[in-house]
Amino acid sequence: MKVLYVGGKGRSGSTLLDRLLGQLDGFFSTGELHRVWTWGWLAGARCGCGVPVPSCEVWSAVAADPALAPWSPARVAGAAGPALRWARLAALLTRRPGGVAPSRAVRDYAAAMAALYRAVARVTGARVIVDSSKHPAHPGPLGLVPGVRGHVVHLVRDPRAVAHSWRRPRSFEGAGAREAMPTHAPLHSAASWLVRNAAMEALRPRYPAARWLRLRYEDLVAHPRPALQRLTAMVGEHPTRLPLPADRTAELAPTHAVGGNPGKFRSGQVPLHDDDEWRTALPAAQRWLVTAVDLPLLGRYGYRPHA
């Protein structure tokens, strides 16, 4: 079972990438799959198709799959909290892929995710499941989910653009109501960007080169066709059609993504462009603060301090 994990910091374009891949034959876009237990089945947040997850035809069928019989959303939610603690990440990184997880919570959560991937594959018939959960301590990218052949795309974006995005108010449809998405100060976003990308770098040696790809958001929107071709080739797929009617225009049909930003509800022809509003809208002091905090990885990803 092939799973393509999208890792990195939120607001780096993972929703867009997930949706682009979800248009391809044999691929199924799940969005932030780890949220289906809580935001989806327990809280009733809207699926990418527009209806609450418990009422969605696909997620209802997944929930009814025999593989999930031992795993109620409440039970998995109880294991997820201890399993996804950042404090466990250092210990998990020392485990060999496929090895025994160091705690009961991690073992239970990994087994629940294995059952969920199997159910999604059976219900959708997908050959590749796209999971943009992004959490570095998730047992999937760590190689702890049994029966899964993992591939990773490490998605990065200029941290100043990420910091600006997190300071802008956004909203999403929750359980029948519009709820404000959290905002963060630039210092918080900068520190989180550094930690999450450093964690992805620590995960890199666990994968052979053929199953790991780093992709910049700026390159994805500027050259979407070669980016998608590289990704699909990495997972052993060669689709005959890409959802790109023009060089920088995507044709997006609704998917069944869970979580993500409000862009998951956009459909039709969507222009692809680098949102660089931060260059003028992010105050200079904050711009330099983010630059200073993230300087250790800035050059590694091809971003200049004087941007």
Long-range contacts (C-beta under 8 A, 24 or more apart in sequence): 1-117, 1-118, 1-121, 1-129, 1-147, 1-148, 1-149, 2-127, 2-128, 2-129, 2-148, 2-149, 2-151, 2-235, 2-236, 3-117, 3-128, 3-129, 3-130, 3-131, 3-140, 3-145, 3-148, 3-149, 3-150, 3-151, 4-128, 4-129, 4-130, 4-131, 4-151, 4-152, 4-153, 4-231, 4-235, 5-131, 5-132, 5-133, 5-138, 5-140, 5-141, 5-150, 5-151, 5-152, 5-153, 6-130, 6-131, 6-132, 6-133, 6-134, 6-152, 6-153, 6-155, 7-134, 7-136, 7-141, 7-152, 7-153, 7-154, 7-155, 7-196, 7-200, 7-203, 8-134, 8-154, 8-155, 8-156, 8-157, 8-196, 8-197, 8-200, 9-134, 9-156, 9-157, 9-159, 9-162, 9-189, 9-192, 9-193, 9-196, 9-197, 10-134, 10-162, 10-166, 11-157, 11-161, 11-162, 11-165, 11-166, 11-261, 12-155, 12-156, 12-157, 12-162, 12-217, 13-155, 13-157, 13-217, 13-220, 13-221, 14-132, 14-134, 14-155, 14-260, 15-132, 15-257, 15-260, 15-261, 15-263, 15-264, 16-220, 16-221, 16-250, 16-263, 16-272, 17-132, 17-153, 17-155, 17-215, 17-220, 18-130, 18-132, 18-255, 18-257, 18-260, 18-264, 19-48, 19-250, 19-252, 19-255, 19-257, 19-263, 19-264, 20-224, 20-228, 20-243, 20-250, 20-252, 21-128, 21-130, 21-228, 21-231, 21-232, 22-130, 22-255, 22-257, 23-242, 23-243, 23-250, 23-251, 23-252, 23-253, 23-255, 24-228, 24-232, 24-237, 24-239, 24-241, 24-242, 24-243, 25-239, 25-240, 25-241, 26-126, 26-127, 26-128, 26-237, 26-239, 27-126, 27-127, 27-128, 27-129, 27-130, 27-237, 28-120, 28-121, 28-124, 28-126, 28-128, 28-129, 28-130, 28-256, 29-130, 29-255, 29-256, 29-257, 30-120, 30-129, 30-130, 30-131, 30-132, 30-256, 30-257, 30-258, 31-132, 31-255, 31-256, 31-257, 31-258, 31-259, 31-260, 31-264, 32-131, 32-132, 32-133, 32-134, 32-257, 32-258, 32-259, 32-260, 33-113, 33-116, 33-120, 33-129, 33-131, 33-132, 33-133, 33-258, 34-80, 34-84, 34-113, 34-131, 34-133, 34-135, 34-138, 35-133, 35-258, 35-259, 36-116, 36-258, 37-73, 37-76, 37-77, 37-80, 37-112, 38-73, 38-77, 38-80, 39-258, 39-259, 40-73, 40-258, 41-73, 42-73, 42-74, 42-77, 43-174, 43-175, 44-175, 44-176, 45-172, 45-173, 45-174, 45-175, 45-258, 45-259, 46-173, 46-174, 46-265, 47-256, 47-257, 47-258, 48-254, 48-255, 48-256, 48-257, 48-258, 48-260, 48-264, 48-265, 49-254, 49-255, 49-256, 50-254, 50-265, 52-175, 52-176, 53-258, 56-256, 58-123, 58-124, 58-256, 59-256, 59-258, 61-123, 62-116, 62-119, 62-120, 62-123, 65-118, 65-119, 65-122, 65-123, 67-115, 67-116, 67-118, 67-119, 67-122, 68-115, 68-116, 68-119, 70-115, 71-111, 71-112, 71-115, 71-116, 75-108, 75-112, 76-108, 76-109, 76-112, 79-105, 79-108, 79-109, 79-112, 80-109, 81-105, 82-106, 83-108, 83-109, 83-110, 83-137, 83-139, 84-109, 84-135, 84-137, 84-138, 85-137, 86-137, 88-137, 89-136, 89-137, 89-199, 92-137, 92-139, 92-142, 92-144, 93-142, 93-202, 93-203, 95-142, 95-144, 96-143, 97-142, 97-143, 97-144, 97-206, 98-143, 98-144, 98-146, 99-144, 101-139, 101-144, 106-139, 106-144, 109-139, 110-139, 110-144, 110-145, 110-146, 111-146, 113-139, 113-140, 113-145, 114-145, 114-146, 114-147, 114-148, 117-145, 117-147, 117-148, 118-147, 127-237, 128-235, 128-237, 132-257, 132-260, 134-196, 136-196, 136-199, 136-200, 136-202, 136-203, 137-199, 141-203, 142-203, 142-206, 143-206, 149-211, 150-207, 150-211, 151-207, 151-211, 151-212, 151-213, 151-234, 151-235, 152-200, 152-203, 152-207, 152-211, 152-212, 152-213, 153-213, 153-214, 153-215, 153-231, 153-234, 154-197, 154-200, 154-204, 154-212, 154-213, 154-214, 154-215, 155-215, 155-216, 155-217, 155-220, 156-197, 156-214, 156-215, 156-216, 156-217, 156-301, 157-216, 157-217, 157-218, 158-217, 158-218, 158-278, 158-303, 158-307, 159-189, 159-190, 159-193, 159-194, 159-290, 159-291, 159-293, 159-294, 159-298, 159-303, 160-278, 160-279, 160-282, 160-287, 160-290, 160-291, 160-307, 161-217, 161-275, 161-276, 161-278, 162-189, 162-193, 163-189, 163-190, 163-193, 163-278, 163-282, 163-286, 163-290, 164-277, 164-278, 164-281, 164-282, 165-275, 165-278, 167-282, 170-261, 170-262, 171-262, 172-261, 172-262, 173-262, 173-265, 181-261, 186-282, 186-286, 186-289, 186-290, 187-289, 187-290, 187-293, 189-290, 190-289, 190-290, 190-293, 190-294, 191-293, 193-290, 193-294, 194-293, 194-294, 194-296, 194-297, 197-297, 197-301, 198-297, 201-297, 210-234, 214-301, 216-301, 216-302, 217-274, 218-274, 220-272, 221-248, 221-272, 221-273, 221-274, 222-248, 222-274, 224-248, 224-250, 224-272, 245-269, 248-272, 248-273, 279-307
